[in-house]
C-alpha cells in the first residue's frame, strides 16, 4: 500500500514539474510569439514561455494555461477553441490549429 502511495505521489510530482517547466512558446508555437497574425492584428495566438493566449480582439482573450490536467479551465478553453475555430477566416488558420492541437495533446491528456 505504501509503495502505491509513494509511486502515485512521484507520478503526480513529475506531471506537475513537467507542466511547470514547459516552455509553451518553443513546445507548442514553433518558437514564435504570435501565431496566425502579427501581434497588432487579430485574431492571433500569443505565446511565451509560460502562457498561451488566444485573442479575438484587443480586449477579448482566452488564456489556455489555467490549471493543470484534462479538466482544467485552460484545457476546456483550448478544446472549445479547436471546436469553434473563430479564426477560420484568416489565411494562417492552420498555424493556430496546429499550435492549439499540440497544446491539447501535450497538456490536456
Secondary structure, DSSP 8 states (H G I E B T S, - for coil): -HHHHHHHHHHHHHHHHHHHH--HHHHHSTT-SEESS-TTSSSEEEEETTEEEEESSSS-EEES-SSSSTTSHHHHHHHHHHHH-TTTTSTTHHHHHHHHHHHHHHH--
